[in-house]
Amino acid sequence: MIVMPPGSFMMGAIPGESRNPFTFYGKDGYLGVRGPDEINIIPSEHPRHRVKMDILYAIGRNEVTHAEWMACVDAGGCSHVPEHSVQTLYGQVTLGTDHPVINVSYLDALEYTAWLNSLVGEEVYRLPTEAEWEYAARAGTETRFAQGDELTADQANFSRRATEHLRGREVSLPALKNRRIPVPVEDLDAANAWGVRHMAGNVDEITLSCWTEEHLGLPTSSAYLSLSKQQSSCERVVAKGGAFNTAMDGLRPASRIRPTLDRRRPYPGIRVVRIFEVEK
């Protein structure tokens, strides 16, 4: 795990940051195509606001692997044995022990972190809030990605085909790749400036935060945590980071998706944080 430095950051997207030409966000689910001069403001990524990180924490250098998850299963801490393969155009591909765990839900992840806490006898492990996740993903940057305004196929695992489709039928990006499956957590040059790996792509990462149609503009990371604890009955949570089947645009630290609490798919995984004061 990597200890995050204290500080603050601008959470959310800069207007026009997304290159997604489609409008299908918001409460009404309107689907349309923006005009060429229309600034892209995805409601769920706004308003952009400053967040002070007032909880000291460390975050997993990597996504939780299948081997790490199965240790919980073998110890009786996790009840769900996730399918560890991905269906592709070329058949079912079985993944290895050092691939990120997939086909797990938010509720499954709560069992995993509860098991970790049982090993140390304190409530110090949990999922990150979306503020903690985005702070770690940005690593002190304000660009579209922690690595800059574009990602290469060597830096992140995402879909060339989806990226080309999003940017227009005439767009060809031959330097990108269609891997179609997750890669092992140590593969690729996937670390940001703080050493946290695969915060962009590979698998979506489930957070502790309940879904909201737009950012609430909370001023501190402790406020985001407090809200997460108050919203124990939410129907959807925030997942971030994008996956191997996602267009590059969906890998931006500001991007958000909204899985249900019990949703198990080949795309989401988890990453854990450890805090340094026992949370009451």
N, C-alpha and C positions, 0 to 999 in steps of 0.2 A: 504494500500500500504506500501511497505517496501523500505526505502531509501538504495540505494546501496553504499557501502563504496568506496572511491576513491582508485585507484590502477591501475594495469595492469595485463594482463594474456596472456597465450599462446593459441591462437585461432587455432582450427583445430585438426586433429587426429595425434597421434603418429604412425609412420609406424608399421603395424602389429596389430594395436589396434582392428580393426574389425575382428570378427570371421565369417563373411560372406564368404563362399567358392566360391561364384559365381562372375564372372566379367561381369557386364552388364552396366557399367558406361562409360561416356565419349562421345565425339561428334559422334563417329561412332556407339555407342550402341552395341558394341561387347558383345556377350554372350558366356561365357565359364566357365570352372572350373579350379581354380589355382591348381598347384601341391602342394604336402605336404610341400615342402621346400621353396615355393614362398611367399615372404613377401606381405601382403595385403596392398596396397596403393590405396584407392578409390580416383580418381582424384578430385572429388568435395569437398573432405575434406582436401585437401592439396593445397599449401604448408602451413605447420604449421608456425605461425608467432606471434610475440608479438604485442599486441594492448594496447595502453595507453587509459584509460577511462577518457577523458577530458570534458565530459558533466555530470554534477550532475543530477541524476534522481532517481525516485522511481518506482518500478514495482509492479504490482498487486500481492498480496499474493496468490490469486487464479485465475483460469481462469474466464473469464466473464461468469456469469450464465445465464440461460434462463430467470429468473426473471429480471435480470438487463437489458437484451436485450429488453424484452417486455416493460419495462418502457420507453425505447426510442421509440418503436413502438407506445405506447399509447400517447406519447407526440408529435407524428408527426415527430420525428427526423429520424426514420428508416423506410424505405418503405417496407422492406422485412420481412414477417412473416415466420420464418423458421419452417419446419417440425421438431417436437421434439420427434421423435421415431426412433428406430433402428430395422431393419429386422434381425431376427436371425433364426436359424434352427428350433426354437420352436415357431415361429410366430413373429408378430410385437410387440415390447416392447415400451410402452410410458414412457418417462422419466419425472422426477419431476422438480419443479422450481429451485431447488438448484443443479441440474446437469449442467455441462457446456453447453453453447449454441453450437449447431452443425448446419450443413447445412447452413453455412454462408460463404461468399467469401471475398476475399481481398477488393473488391469494396464495399460490404456491410459494412465491418469493417470501412472503411473511413467515411461512414455516421454515424456510432456509435461514433467515436472519434470526429467528427465535432459537434455532438449533445452535448457531454460532454463539449467541449470548449464553446459552446453557453451558457451553464449554468453558467460558471465562467467568461465569457467575455474576455478570453485570449486564445491564441494558445499554450496550455501547455500539452494537452493530445494527444497521438498518439500511433500507434503500435511501438514496439521496433524494432530497426535495428537488424540484425542477430548478430552483435557484442555485443550489449546490452543484447540480449536474452542469448547468450552463456555465457557471464560473470556472469549473475545472476544464470544461471543453474549450472555452475561449483562451485560457492560459495567458491572460493579459492583453489579448488582441481585440480589435473592433472590426476586423475585416470579415468578409462573408464566411470564411473558414479560418481556423486557427493558423493554417499554413499559407493563407493569402486569399486572393479572389477566385482562384480555381484550384481544383484538386487533380492530381494525376492518378493513374491506375496503380502506381507504386505506393501511393500514400493512403489509399482507402479502397475498400471493396464495395463497389456500387455498380449500377447497371449502365453500360454504354447505351443499350437499346432504349431504355427509358429516358435517358438524358437527351438523346437525339430526338426522340418523339416529342419531348416537352419543348424543345427549342425550335421545332419546325421540321417538316418533311424534307426540306432541302438541305438540312444540316447533316454533315457527316463528321464524326469524331473518331477516326481510326486509331488514335493513340490510346483510347480507352478500351476496357475489356468487359466482356460478359462472362463473369465467372459462374454465376447462377447458383452458387452455394457459399456458405460462410467459409472463411479461411481460419486456420489455427491462430490462437491469440498472439503468438509471437511472429507471425508472418507479416511481411510488408514493412515499409518505413512509416509506420502508422502512429508514431509518438508525436504529441505536440510539444511546445517549449517547456512544459512542466513534466514531461516524461510519461503522461497518461496516454495509453494506446487505444486506437480504434474508437475514439469518441465520435468519429465520423465514419459511418458505414459499418459493414459486417453484420451486426444485428441491431435492431431497435432496442433501446434500453428503457425499461419500465422504471418510473420514479414513484416516490411516495405521494406526490401531489395530485389532488383531484382536478379533473378537467374543468376549465372555465372557458367561455367563448372568447374572452379577451383577457389580457393580463390585468390583475387587480391593482398593480402599482404599489405593492408593499415595499416598505423602505429597508427592511433587514432580512437576513436569512432566518433569524429566529421567528420573525413574523410569518414567513412561509411555512416553517415547521409547525408553529402553533395552529395555523389554519388547517394544515394536513391532519393534525390530531383532532380538530373539531369536526372535520368532515368525514367521519368514519363511515357514513352511510352513502357516500357518493357512488354513482353507477359507473363512472368512467374515470380513468387516471390519465396522467400525461406520460407519454413515452417520447423519447428524443434520440437523435443521432442518425436515423436512417439505417437501412439494411442493405444487403447484397442485391436486392431486387429494386432498390430505390433510385430515382434519378438524382444526379448530383445536387440539385436544388434542395432536396429533402434532407441533405446531410448538414445543412447550415446549423450552427448552435442555436439559432433562434427558432428553428422549425419545431412544430409540435404535432403529435397525433394523439388519438384518444381511444385506446383499447378499453374494453369492458374489464371488470375485475377478474372474471373467470376465463377470459379469452386465451386459448392456447393455439399458437400458430408457429410455422417454421421460421418466422422472422424475428420475434422479440426474444431478448435475453435479459440478463440483469447484471448490475455492477453494485457493489456494496460500499458503504462508507463506515468509518469508525470515528466516533466522537471521543473527546478526551475528558469530558465531565459527564457523570452519569445523569441522564435525562430523567426528570421526575414527571 
